[in-house]
């Protein structure tokens, strides 16, 4: 398949339309019968998740003829769909509502995330906040921008704290190695503070704007992290696993924990004094 020039604004407009027509009409109006439980008490899906993914899937495919789609909700019923990320060619990743547990209880901390993957690596990504009507966008090698609600755009470049004591972030440790989680929790007093938003998309947006400086994820599902990791990289940060490997959409979800940080120096501080000490 030949190279494509993706229309960044076309994708953003589709995400805005999906939010306007399939997500926001259900916000704070969900009935109990419109919420289903998936793998656990905090893993839920709503009619809005399904409708958003169904809206975006054919429209994104039409933007890149011959591409495949890996959507969170479709993949939850058929894990073989994720194999598309490990085959040559283009694939769209869709998280139709990231932070569904928040959305389901009426919290504004949710987002829509899309990434375009080529041969297993992200080449473009979007995180859209329907409540604030802002969208972070990145193309590989071309930097990252934030489109504001008023239509203006600004280049994203994350500030770099001067020491570990100035760093705050989101160590998401609900899944995975409990000994690892305990070690990190014990050492958090070396940092400036902790805040968990229960929404990776919102945590990436917070890091891109300098409100957070890092996040840790033991479970790295591709629809949760591919868009954010490319945005972090293009905004001057880094997204690596603790074994030193860069995060890839084609990675298996479980493995060495993913640490996204505002810069490589800050990433190394965290690894040395928090994760490896």
N, C-alpha and C positions, 0 to 999 in steps of 0.2 A: 504494500500500500504506500502510495506516495505521501510526502509531507503535506500537512494541511495548515492553513492559516485560520485559526479559530477566531471568531468574532466575539470578543470578550463581552461587549455590551449586549449582544444577542442572548447570550447565556444569562447574564444578569437580569435582563427583562423577562425571560422565561421564569426565573426564580421568583421575581417580584409578582408575576401573574399567578404562579402556583400558590404563593402565600396569600394573595388577595382573594383568590377564588376557592381554594381548597383548605386553607389552614385557618386564617383569621375568622372566617364565619363560624368556626367551631370553638374559638378561644373563649374560655370561661362559660361555654354553653354546652359542654359535653354531658351526655347522659351516661349512666353507668353501663348500659348495654353497648355503648360506643367505645368502650375501653376493654381491651383484652390483655391478659398476662401472657408473657412469653416464657423466658427461662427462669425467672425469679420474681420476687415481690417488687423489685425496683426496675424490672425489665418489662415494660408494657408497650402496647401498640394501640393506636387509636384509628378511627375512621379517617382522620385528617392525614396521618402518616401514609396510609394506603392510597388515598386520593391524590396526595401530592406526588408520590412516586409514579402513579399511573399517568398523571398529567405530564411529568417531565420526561419519562422514558422515551416515548416516540418522538417527541420534539427535539430532544438532544440528539438522538440517532439521526434525525433528518439533517442536522447541522454538519455531521461528519458521516457521509454515506459509507456503509460497510462497517461502521463501528458497532460494538456491543455495549450492553449496559449491565452494570453490577449494582443493583439497588439493595439497600439493607433489608427491606421487607421481602422482596422476592428471594434473596439469598437465605433468609431465615427459614424458608420452607424448602430450599434446594441448595445445599452447600456447593454442589458442582458448578453453580453459576460463577463462583469465585475463581474457577480455573481460567476464566477469560483473562484475568490479570496476569497470568503466567504464560500466555501465548503471545506470539508476535502480533502487532497491530494496535489499533486504537480501542480503548474501552472507557466508558463514562462510569464514574463512581457517584452514586447518589445517596445522601443521607437526607431523606425527605423532611424529617424533623429531628434534629439532634437535641437531646434534652427532653425527650418525650415525657419522662416522669414529671418534670417541671411543668411542661405544657398541660398535662392532664390535671394538675391541681391548680392551674391558673397562674403559675409563676411566669413572668416575662422572660426568664432566662432560657431561651431556646433559639435555635438557628436552623437554617437550611444550608447544606454543604454539597458542593459539586466539585469534582476534579476530572480532568481529562488525562488519561494515562496512555503512554505509547511504549510498547515493549516492556511493560512492568514498572515504568517510572513516570511520575507526574510531570506534565509539561504545562499545565494551566490549572488554576484553582480559584474557587469563589466561596466565601462565607457570607451569607446574608442574614441580617437581623431584621425580621419583619416588624418588630415593634418600633425600633429606632429608624427603620428604613435606611440602613447603611449597608454597604457591601464592600468587603475587602477582596481584592482581586490580584492575581499574580500570574505572570508568564515566566517560564524557566529562562533565566538569563536576561530578563528584561525588567526586573524589579517588581515591587508591589505597591499598590495604591489603595486608598480608601475613598470610595464614593460616598459623599455625605448626603443627607436627606434633601438638601437644597440643590443637589446636582453638581456641586463643586467636587473636585478631586484633590487629594494631597498624597505626596509620596510618603511611604511608610519607611521609617528608619528607627529601630528600637534603641532607646537610651541604655547605656551600660553602667550599672551601679559600680561604685569604686571598691567595694569589698563584699565579702560574704554576709557580713552583718547588715548590709543594706538591701539584701535580696529577699523578696517575698515571692510566694508561688503556691502552686496547687499540687501537692503530692497525693495523687489518687491511688490509694493502696487497698481498695476494697477487694480487689481480686489478686490472686497469685500467692507468692511465697510469703507466709506470715512472719517468718524470721526476718526477712528483708524489710517488711513493713515495720516491724518493731524497732529495728536498728535506726531506720530513718526517723521514726517518731521520737525516739530518745534524743536525737541530735538536732531537732528542729529549733531549739533555743539558740543555736548559733546563727540563725537567720532572722530577718526582720518580721516574719509572720507567715501565716498560712490562711488561705481561703479557698474552699472547694465550692465550685458553682454547679456541680452535677450536670455539666454540659461542656463537652470538649470544645465545641464551636465558640461558645462564649469565653472560655478560658483562652483560646487562641486570640480572639479579638482583644481581650484584656492585655495579653502579652504584647501584641502588636502596637498597642497604644501606651505601653509602659506602666500599666497599672499592676501587672504581674511581671516577673522576670524569668520564671521557669514553670514547667509542669512535668509530672512524672506519671507514666501510665504502665501498669503491669500487663494490661490487656490492650493490644493495639489493633483493633479492627480497622480494615482499610478505609471504610466510609467515615470512620470517626477521626482519622488522623492524616490521611493523604493530603487533603486540601490545606490543613493547618500547617503541616510540615513544609510544604512548598512555600507558603506565605512567609513563614518564619525565616527560611533560608534566603528568600529574595529580599527580606527586610533587614538583613544583616545578622540574623541569628543562626542557630544551628539546631538540627534535630537528629540525634544519634541515639542508638541503643548503648547500654552501659558496656557492651563488649567492644565498642568503638565503631561498629558498622553503621552507615547511614541508613535512615529509614526508607523503605521502598514499599510501594503499594502491593507489590507481588509477595511481600513477606508473609509468613504464617503469623496469625494473630498473637500466638504465645511465643515467648522466647525471652531474650535479654530485655529488661525493662527499657521503655522508650523515655528519653529525657529531652525535652525541647527547652532551649534556653536562649536568652537575648544575645548571647555571644559565646564564642568558644572559650574565652578566658573564664567567664562565669560558669560555663558548663564544667570546666576542669576543676574549679573551686568546689562545686557541688559534688563531683565524683570523688575528689580526694578527701574532703572533710565531712561529708554527709554519708555518701553511699559506700565508700571503701574503708572508712576509718575503723 
